[in-house]
Amino acid sequence: MKNEELKYWVGFSFIPGIGRVRLGQIENHFGKLEDAWQAPSGELKKARLDDSVVQAINTWRPRLSLDEEMDKMKRHGVRALIWHDEEYPSRLKEIYDYPPILYVKGKLLPEDEWCLAVVGTRHATVYGRQVTEEIVTDLAHNKITIVSGLARGIDTIAHQSALEAGGRTIAVSACGLDIIYPSENANLAKRIVENGALISEYPLGIKPKPEYFPRRNRILSGLSLAVLVTEAGESSGALITANLALEQNRDVLATPGSILSPASKGTNHLIQEGAKLIQNCQDILEELNIRAVAQQMEFKEIIPESDTESLLISKLSAEPVHIDEICADSGLPVSTVSSTLAMMELKGLVKSVGSMKYVLARETREVYGVKVE
């Protein structure tokens, strides 16, 4: 998107009360946000915006110089992605309340599609540090991007462990990306930018507030295949992320701890309530079928032997897909799809998992240090 239109998306991101739903109403009514930014109150109300939102728009518009905001973003090395952009994380768009605009400092890469949120207490014990370091290090060696919130404690340990293992990590902030919170993580944030990204739904200059952190947590879980809680007390904010993950149909994983440790009461309770008990990285890879997911990176480099194979590969993933759905998505007759899948299975490109459903998989291959049975 050209800066001339993007700056109006940036402008609306400053205005309280305008999220995905209301911005959708504005976009549907006006077509271009530039027209909405310049519209009088009466026209804004025709977009089905209530009086309080219209008043907020009228209050904020005179305060903002959009050109100056764009210049500020350039100086800070921050760019904005809107929900229409191809680079906008596809998994995040699966949640109901996805942010209409994301501010990014660093790089989001295609392989970041396979990421895991790792969260926990701000007051990590020696045990919490050890299990987080061990599991995250192994995940990073398996090319899994680690997502966390840059907070003290487990979040910091998760980011550091991923970087020290040569992996990628993404930090989701509850403030503008020109502000590092907590400030002692400024050097860590620089390292993350070099080997991942800082992201936020808040424009530059917006300071952290207590209510922003639960909002931030929905992005943490929304980006990720699952949420791993490595250590959390019974009132830890990490439990909010776990609950959001369940609402978003994401898996919740937890490492157990001593029944005598207050720092493990939250994680032990999650396991009681049905979270997958995690003892090591292998448990995660098996639970989420990440071995098959990792192979998709190889498939993107494969030169299919035919256009049909290429098309079918694009319709498959680590999640089982029924042959009828493959036919509908590809537009190919069932006879062609069935025979091509049979040949692809012989080559080890796909795997039948029963009930006429298929996934991308190879029968036997060493992938990122994990043996696929």
Beta strands, then each sheet from edge to edge (+ up, - down):
strand 1: 79-82
strand 2: 101-106
strand 3: 115-120
strand 4: 145-148
strand 5: 169-172
strand 6: 196-200
strand 7: 226-231
strand 8: 251-254
strand 9: 276-277
strand 10: 321-322
strand 11: 350-354
strand 12: 357-360
strand 13: 365-367
strand 14: 370-372
sheet 1: 1+ 2- 6+ 5+ 4+ 3+ 7+ 8+ 9+
sheet 2: 10+ 12- 11+
sheet 3: 13+ 14-
end
